[in-house]
């Protein structure tokens, strides 16, 4: 049988291949487009309540994907609107997923397999309630749905590591219809969703951490004093059940005094800051243009994102190391969460790497660290900030010794 081929061998002196080629969409990008809901793109979002929503068949609700600059292959994000006095469709998937409640009250039902066909203690539905400010995770590959207890819609903001899983396996059936039960991650016990209050030191960095699959109110809960990012700053590390390596990778919740701002620092892309309380803005710019972009006439490369509760910003949006800095301008403290999406595979150390290292976020650039000390920052940073505070009627509260 003769087969036809479009391949044409080159002659001596010719070069095989095209000068330009069209790069195909990633599997995750195709997945988002196939889901048929809006896709928001940008450096950040002023308020997630303002995002356009579309009918989402998979979830049985309305939703919108969020693709912030620099997180495209590392973290999936979306908002889902649970209908008033209604519920979402049951779903399950082979990736980690976390939810932050922006608006509304309701409950989550979680189960391991078909309860009707296999009733047993391990398959019994676990139910927990949520409210604005609740943070929780759903166990990997467990079935779940949301039930709205109010007569108005509820809005939840999700973060996950779906881009990695979908890009690797490229099979919707494998990701969404897989029967494997990760009993080592969740054995069906209700203890997974019991809120804890015993703060401990995280095992890697020694900062305050709390372990639970459910945090009922991360907006109002007390945060221990930390002082690393800014004078008077407070911080708590959520630790999630089922992770064996580096529990300190689960994002963090931080709070800064009104009238104060963080030290500028840099790291790779992937972190997303979501505002929980107060009002603020962030500056971010490429590390390559230096520490004083206004002073050297490069201020056009500085990106600014303003936000209120429910808003967010990609901390380092450029796909590499970007400086970023966060500013509290409201009359109440600025609280946000560095919203984790689950493991990316870049966790722990390899055998030939040193077991210990200095904390780069306590050291200035000249000391081998990753922060710009207040005394070394561009003077325009402080000038712009003081102007913003004047417009808001908020007092500048940075201690003068911080600039020495």
C-alpha positions as CSV (number, residue, x, y, z in Angstrom):
1,X,0.0,0.0,0.0
2,X,1.3,3.4,-1.0
3,X,1.2,6.2,1.6
4,X,1.5,9.9,1.0
5,X,3.8,12.1,3.0
6,X,4.2,15.9,3.0
7,X,7.8,15.6,4.0
8,X,10.3,16.9,1.4
9,X,14.0,16.2,2.1
10,X,16.4,19.1,1.6
11,X,19.1,19.3,-1.0
12,X,22.8,19.9,-0.2
13,X,23.2,23.5,0.9
14,X,19.6,23.9,2.1
15,X,18.4,24.0,5.7
16,X,15.5,21.9,6.9
17,X,12.8,23.7,8.9
18,X,10.9,26.9,8.9
19,X,12.3,30.3,9.9
20,X,9.2,30.9,12.0
21,X,6.7,28.6,13.6
22,X,3.4,28.8,15.4
23,X,3.7,27.7,19.1
24,X,0.6,25.6,20.0
25,X,-1.5,26.5,23.0
26,X,-0.6,24.6,26.2
27,X,-3.0,21.8,27.3
28,X,-4.1,24.0,30.3
29,X,-4.8,27.0,28.1
30,X,-6.9,24.8,25.8
31,X,-8.7,23.4,28.9
32,X,-9.6,26.9,30.0
33,X,-10.9,27.8,26.6
34,X,-12.9,24.6,26.4
35,X,-14.6,25.3,29.7
36,X,-16.4,28.3,28.1
37,X,-16.1,30.9,30.9
38,X,-14.4,34.2,30.7
39,X,-10.6,34.3,31.2
40,X,-9.2,37.4,32.9
41,X,-5.5,38.3,32.3
42,X,-3.3,41.0,33.8
43,X,-0.9,41.9,36.6
44,X,-3.7,41.9,39.2
45,X,-7.4,42.5,40.0
46,X,-8.7,45.6,41.9
47,X,-11.7,43.6,43.3
48,X,-12.6,40.0,42.3
49,X,-16.3,40.9,42.7
50,X,-16.0,42.9,39.5
51,X,-14.8,40.1,37.3
52,X,-17.2,39.0,34.5
53,X,-18.8,35.6,35.0
54,X,-20.0,33.0,32.6
55,X,-22.1,29.8,32.9
56,X,-19.7,27.0,33.9
57,X,-21.2,23.6,33.0
58,X,-18.6,21.5,34.9
59,X,-19.2,23.4,38.2
60,X,-23.0,23.9,37.7
61,X,-22.4,27.6,38.6
62,X,-21.0,30.8,37.2
63,X,-17.2,31.4,37.1
64,X,-14.2,33.1,35.6
65,X,-10.6,32.0,35.2
66,X,-7.8,34.3,36.4
67,X,-4.4,34.2,34.7
68,X,-2.0,36.6,36.3
69,X,1.3,37.5,34.7
70,X,4.0,35.0,35.5
71,X,1.8,32.3,37.1
72,X,0.6,30.8,33.8
73,X,2.3,27.4,34.2
74,X,2.5,27.4,38.0
75,X,-0.9,28.1,39.4
76,X,-4.5,28.0,38.3
77,X,-7.0,30.5,39.7
78,X,-10.7,31.2,39.3
79,X,-13.7,32.6,41.0
80,X,-16.9,30.6,41.3
81,X,-20.3,32.0,42.2
82,X,-22.5,29.6,44.1
83,X,-26.2,30.3,43.2
84,X,-28.5,31.7,45.9
85,X,-30.0,28.9,48.0
86,X,-28.4,26.5,45.6
87,X,-25.5,24.2,45.2
88,X,-22.7,23.5,42.7
89,X,-22.3,20.2,40.8
90,X,-20.2,17.5,42.4
91,X,-16.6,17.5,41.0
92,X,-13.3,15.8,41.8
93,X,-9.8,16.2,40.3
94,X,-6.3,15.0,40.5
95,X,-4.8,18.3,41.7
96,X,-4.7,20.2,45.0
97,X,-7.2,23.1,45.4
98,X,-7.8,25.8,47.9
99,X,-10.7,28.1,48.4
100,X,-11.0,31.5,50.0
101,X,-14.6,32.8,50.7
102,X,-15.0,36.4,49.4
103,X,-18.7,36.7,50.0
104,X,-21.6,34.5,51.3
105,X,-22.2,31.7,53.8
106,X,-22.6,28.0,53.1
107,X,-21.1,24.6,53.5
108,X,-18.8,22.2,51.7
109,X,-19.6,18.5,51.3
110,X,-16.6,16.2,50.7
111,X,-16.6,12.4,50.2
112,X,-14.3,9.8,48.9
113,X,-16.5,7.7,46.5
114,X,-20.1,7.1,45.6
115,X,-21.7,7.2,49.1
116,X,-24.9,5.6,47.7
117,X,-23.1,2.6,46.3
118,X,-20.4,2.1,49.0
119,X,-21.7,3.4,52.4
120,X,-19.0,3.0,55.0
121,X,-17.3,5.2,57.6
122,X,-14.5,6.1,55.2
123,X,-17.0,7.1,52.5
124,X,-19.3,9.1,54.7
125,X,-19.7,12.7,53.6
126,X,-17.9,15.3,55.7
127,X,-19.6,18.6,55.9
128,X,-18.1,21.9,57.2
129,X,-19.4,25.5,57.1
130,X,-17.8,28.6,55.7
131,X,-18.3,32.4,55.8
132,X,-16.5,35.4,54.4
133,X,-12.8,35.0,55.2
134,X,-12.8,31.2,55.5
135,X,-9.9,29.4,53.9
136,X,-10.0,25.7,53.2
137,X,-8.6,23.0,51.0
138,X,-10.4,20.0,49.4
139,X,-8.5,16.7,49.6
140,X,-6.9,15.6,46.3
141,X,-9.3,13.5,44.1
142,X,-12.1,13.6,46.6
143,X,-15.6,14.5,45.4
144,X,-17.0,17.8,46.7
145,X,-19.7,20.4,46.2
146,X,-20.7,23.7,47.7
147,X,-24.1,24.5,49.2
148,X,-25.2,28.1,49.6
149,X,-27.1,28.7,52.8
150,X,-28.1,32.3,51.9
151,X,-30.6,33.9,49.6
152,X,-27.9,35.8,47.8
153,X,-25.0,34.3,45.7
154,X,-21.7,33.3,47.3
155,X,-18.3,34.1,45.7
156,X,-15.3,31.8,46.3
157,X,-11.7,32.4,45.0
158,X,-9.8,29.2,44.2
159,X,-6.1,28.5,43.7
160,X,-4.7,25.2,42.6
161,X,-1.8,23.5,40.8
162,X,-3.9,22.3,37.9
163,X,-1.7,23.8,35.1
164,X,1.1,21.3,36.0
165,X,-1.1,18.3,36.2
166,X,-3.1,19.0,33.0
167,X,0.0,20.0,31.0
168,X,1.7,16.7,32.0
169,X,-1.0,14.2,31.6
170,X,-3.1,15.9,28.8
171,X,-6.1,13.7,29.6
172,X,-9.3,15.1,31.0
173,X,-10.5,11.6,31.8
174,X,-7.4,10.8,33.9
175,X,-7.5,14.2,35.8
176,X,-11.3,14.4,36.4
177,X,-12.5,10.8,36.3
178,X,-9.8,8.9,38.2
179,X,-10.9,6.5,40.9
180,X,-7.6,6.3,42.8
181,X,-8.0,7.2,46.4
182,X,-5.1,9.1,48.1
183,X,-5.7,7.7,51.5
184,X,-2.3,8.9,52.7
185,X,-3.5,12.4,52.0
186,X,-7.0,12.0,53.5
187,X,-8.4,8.9,55.0
188,X,-12.0,10.2,55.3
189,X,-11.5,11.4,58.8
190,X,-13.4,14.6,59.9
191,X,-10.3,15.7,61.8
192,X,-8.9,17.0,58.5
193,X,-11.4,19.8,58.7
194,X,-11.3,20.5,62.4
195,X,-10.1,24.1,63.0
196,X,-7.0,24.2,65.2
197,X,-5.7,26.9,67.5
198,X,-2.3,25.5,68.6
199,X,0.3,27.7,66.9
200,X,3.8,26.2,66.4
201,X,7.1,27.1,64.8
202,X,7.2,25.9,61.2
203,X,9.9,23.2,60.9
204,X,11.9,25.0,58.2
205,X,11.9,28.7,58.8
206,X,10.9,28.9,62.5
207,X,8.0,31.3,61.9
208,X,4.5,30.9,63.3
209,X,2.4,28.2,61.8
210,X,-1.0,26.6,62.3
211,X,-1.9,23.2,60.8
212,X,-5.5,22.5,59.5
213,X,-7.5,21.9,56.4
214,X,-9.9,24.6,57.4
215,X,-9.3,28.1,58.7
216,X,-12.8,29.6,59.6
217,X,-11.7,33.3,59.6
218,X,-8.4,34.4,58.3
219,X,-9.6,38.0,58.2
220,X,-10.3,38.4,61.9
221,X,-8.0,35.8,63.5
222,X,-5.1,37.1,65.6
223,X,-1.7,36.9,63.9
224,X,1.6,36.6,65.9
225,X,4.1,39.5,65.7
226,X,6.8,38.7,63.1
227,X,8.6,42.0,62.2
228,X,10.4,40.5,59.1
229,X,8.8,42.2,56.2
230,X,8.1,45.6,58.0
231,X,8.3,47.0,61.5
232,X,5.3,45.7,63.5
233,X,4.3,43.2,60.8
234,X,2.3,40.1,61.8
235,X,2.3,36.7,60.1
236,X,0.9,33.2,60.3
237,X,1.8,30.2,58.1
238,X,-1.1,27.9,57.2
239,X,0.0,24.3,57.3
240,X,-2.1,21.8,55.4
241,X,-2.5,18.1,56.2
242,X,-1.0,15.5,54.0
243,X,2.2,17.2,53.0
244,X,5.5,15.5,54.0
245,X,8.0,17.9,52.6
246,X,8.5,21.6,53.6
247,X,5.3,22.5,55.3
248,X,6.4,26.2,55.1
249,X,5.5,26.2,51.3
250,X,1.8,26.8,52.0
251,X,1.7,30.6,51.5
252,X,1.2,32.9,54.5
253,X,-1.2,35.4,56.0
254,X,0.4,38.8,56.8
255,X,-0.7,42.1,58.3
256,X,0.9,45.6,58.2
257,X,0.0,48.7,60.2
258,X,-1.9,51.4,58.5
259,X,0.6,54.0,57.3
260,X,3.5,51.4,56.9
261,X,4.9,49.4,54.0
262,X,7.1,46.4,53.4
263,X,10.7,46.2,52.5
264,X,11.2,45.7,48.8
265,X,12.4,42.2,47.9
266,X,12.6,39.8,44.9
267,X,12.0,36.2,44.1
268,X,10.8,34.2,41.1
269,X,7.3,34.4,39.7
270,X,4.4,32.5,41.2
271,X,3.3,34.3,44.4
272,X,-0.1,35.9,44.3
273,X,-1.1,38.4,47.1
274,X,-4.8,38.6,47.8
275,X,-6.1,41.5,49.9
276,X,-8.2,40.4,52.9
277,X,-8.7,43.6,54.8
278,X,-7.8,47.3,54.4
279,X,-6.7,49.0,51.3
280,X,-3.3,49.1,49.5
281,X,-1.2,48.9,46.4
282,X,1.9,47.2,45.2
283,X,4.9,48.2,43.1
284,X,6.8,45.6,41.1
285,X,9.6,46.0,38.5
286,X,12.3,43.9,36.8
287,X,15.4,43.3,38.9
288,X,17.5,44.0,35.9
289,X,16.8,47.7,36.0
290,X,18.2,48.1,39.5
291,X,17.0,49.1,42.9
292,X,16.2,52.8,42.1
293,X,14.1,52.9,38.9
294,X,12.9,56.5,39.3
295,X,16.3,57.8,40.1
296,X,17.8,56.4,36.9
297,X,14.8,57.3,34.7
298,X,13.3,53.8,34.3
299,X,10.1,54.4,36.2
300,X,8.1,53.5,33.1
301,X,9.0,49.8,33.8
302,X,7.4,49.9,37.3
303,X,4.0,48.3,37.5
304,X,1.4,49.4,40.0
305,X,-1.7,47.4,41.2
306,X,-4.2,48.9,43.6
307,X,-6.5,46.6,45.5
308,X,-9.3,46.3,48.1
309,X,-10.5,43.2,49.9
310,X,-11.0,40.5,47.3
311,X,-8.4,42.1,45.0
312,X,-5.0,40.7,44.2
313,X,-1.6,41.1,42.5
314,X,1.1,38.9,41.0
315,X,4.0,39.7,43.3
316,X,6.7,39.0,40.6
317,X,4.8,39.0,37.3
318,X,7.6,39.0,34.8
319,X,8.4,35.3,34.6
320,X,11.6,35.8,36.6
321,X,13.1,37.7,39.5
322,X,11.1,41.0,40.0
323,X,11.3,43.4,42.9
324,X,8.0,44.0,44.7
325,X,6.8,46.1,47.6
326,X,3.4,46.4,49.3
327,X,1.8,49.5,50.8
328,X,-1.0,50.0,53.4
329,X,-3.0,53.2,52.6
330,X,-6.3,52.6,54.3
331,X,-7.3,53.6,57.8
332,X,-7.2,50.1,59.1
333,X,-4.3,47.6,58.8
334,X,-3.6,45.9,55.5
335,X,-4.0,42.2,55.7
336,X,-3.4,39.8,52.8
337,X,-2.7,36.2,52.0
338,X,0.1,34.9,49.8
339,X,-2.2,32.4,48.2
340,X,-0.7,29.0,47.7
341,X,-1.9,26.7,45.0
342,X,-0.3,23.4,46.1
343,X,3.1,21.8,45.3
344,X,4.9,22.5,42.1
345,X,7.5,19.8,42.4
346,X,10.2,22.4,43.3
347,X,10.2,21.5,47.0
348,X,12.9,20.4,49.4
349,X,16.6,20.0,48.5
350,X,18.5,17.6,46.4
351,X,21.3,15.4,47.9
352,X,24.2,17.5,46.7
353,X,22.7,20.8,48.0
354,X,23.7,22.3,51.4
355,X,21.5,21.4,54.3
356,X,21.4,25.0,55.7
357,X,21.3,28.4,54.2
358,X,21.0,32.0,55.4
359,X,17.5,33.6,55.3
360,X,17.8,35.8,52.1
361,X,14.8,37.8,53.3
362,X,16.6,39.1,56.4
363,X,19.7,40.2,54.4
364,X,20.2,43.2,52.2
365,X,21.5,42.8,48.6
366,X,25.0,43.8,49.6
367,X,24.9,41.0,52.2
368,X,23.9,38.3,49.7
369,X,20.2,38.6,50.5
370,X,17.1,39.6,48.5
371,X,15.8,42.7,50.2
372,X,16.4,46.4,49.5
373,X,16.8,48.0,52.9
374,X,14.6,51.1,53.6
375,X,17.8,53.2,53.7
376,X,18.8,52.0,50.2
377,X,15.5,52.3,48.4
378,X,14.6,54.9,45.7
379,X,13.6,58.1,47.6
380,X,10.6,58.3,45.2
381,X,9.1,55.2,47.0
382,X,8.6,57.2,50.2
383,X,7.5,60.4,48.5
384,X,4.7,58.6,46.5
385,X,3.6,56.8,49.5
386,X,3.3,59.9,51.7
387,X,1.3,61.5,48.9
388,X,-1.1,58.6,48.9
389,X,-1.5,58.7,52.6
390,X,-2.3,62.4,52.5
391,X,-5.0,61.8,50.0
392,X,-6.5,59.1,52.2
393,X,-6.2,61.1,55.4
394,X,-3.9,58.5,56.9
395,X,-0.8,59.3,59.1
396,X,2.6,58.2,57.9
397,X,3.7,55.8,60.7
398,X,7.1,54.4,59.5
399,X,9.7,54.7,62.3
400,X,12.5,57.0,61.4
401,X,15.1,54.6,62.6
402,X,14.1,52.2,59.8
403,X,15.8,54.6,57.3
404,X,19.1,54.7,59.1
